[in-house]
Amino acid sequence: MTVNRRVWGVLLVPMPVWAAAPEVSIVTMLLSLGLVLGLIFALAWLLRRLKVPGLAQQSDGITIVSQLAVGQKERILVVDIHGEQLVVGVTATSVNVLKTLDNPIPTATPASDKPSRFANQLSQLLNRK
């Protein structure tokens, strides 16, 4: 019991060392900011260099219309190549064309053309005044 009282007594006593604000110079702050920004740019460059599939920009004329995960590394994709749609099976070691679609699946309109539901609700909330 006496140990707990001593610990609480030490923790609850205001000490000037704990209350003092840390001395941070503008040079230290700018160097830290530069380091963080440099790290962000280095990671962005690395992601571009590794060509992560989710982040890579799709080339002209080739788009993924739909995809379905059938395992940890296995997927079935519907790929549109200049108007022709193919069903493709993708595994960790191979890519196989499963079928060419006679009746293409309609592609979704880009998100930028149609405002999202959130944007509609936000504009209604702001115009409610």
N, C-alpha and C positions, 0 to 999 in steps of 0.2 A: 504494500500500500504506500509506503513512504517513497518508493522509487517512482511510482506513478504520479504522486504529488509533485515530486521534484521535476519530472519530465514536463508535466503540464505547467508548472511554475515557470520553467525556462522558456517554454513555447509561448506562453501568454504574456510574458514581460516584453514590453516594447523595446526594441533594440535599435539604435540609430543606424547600425550597419545594414539591417534589413530594410529600413525605411528609405535609405538613400537611393536616389535614382541613379542608374548606371550612366557612366560618362561615355557617350557615343559621339565620336567626331563625325563630321560630314564626309570625311575621306573614307572612314570605315564603312559608313552606310552606302556610299557610292560603289565601293569595291564589292560589297556584298550584293548589291543590286546587279552589278555587272556580272558577277559570278552566276547568279541565278538566271539572268537572261542568256548568258553564254551556254549554260546547261540546257535551257529550253531549246535554243537553236541547234545545239549539238544533237539532242534527242530527235528533233524534227528531221535533221539531215540523215541520221541513222535510220529512222523509220522509212524515209524515202529511198535510201540506199538498199534496205532489205526488201523493199517492195511488198509490204504487208498487204494481203489481198483486200481487206476491208477498207484500207486507206488509199489504195492506189486508184488513180483516176482511170476510168474505163476509156478505151480507145474509141475512135469514131466508128459508128456502124455496128459495134458489138456491145450488146447489153445483156445483163442477166434479168430475165423477166420474172422468174420465180425460182425458189430453191427449197429443198427439204432435206433435213439431216436425218439419215437413216442409221447412223452409228456415230462413234466418236470422231472419226476422220472420214467418214463416207457421206457423200451428198448426192442428191439428184438435182440437176439444174435444168431449167428451160432457158436456152440461150438464143437470142435473136441476133442473126448475122445478116444485115442488110435486108430485112424483111422475111428471111427464112428462119423458122424456129426449129431448133434441135433439142431433143431430150438427151442429156449427157449424164453419165454416171462418173463420179469423181471419187477415187480412193487415194490412199497415201502413196500408192505406187503407180497408178495408171488413170487414164481418162479414156472413156469409151463412149461412142455415140450409140445410144440405145434405140432411138427412133427419130425420124423426121416427121414433124407434125404437118398433116394435110390442112387442118383447120387451125390457124394460129390463135394462140391465147391473146386477147386484147391486152396491150401494155398499159400500165397505169400512167396517168398524166403526171408530169413533174409536179413536185410539191410547191414550187414557186408560182405556178399558174393559179392554183386554187388555194385560197386562204384556209388555214387550219381552223379546227373547231376552237382551239384555245385563243387564236387571234380574234375570232368572232366574239367570243365571250368577253375578252378583254376590252374590245371596242365598245360593246354594249355597256359594260360596267363603267367605262370612262365617259360615255355619252349620257349616262343616267341622270346627271345633275339636274 
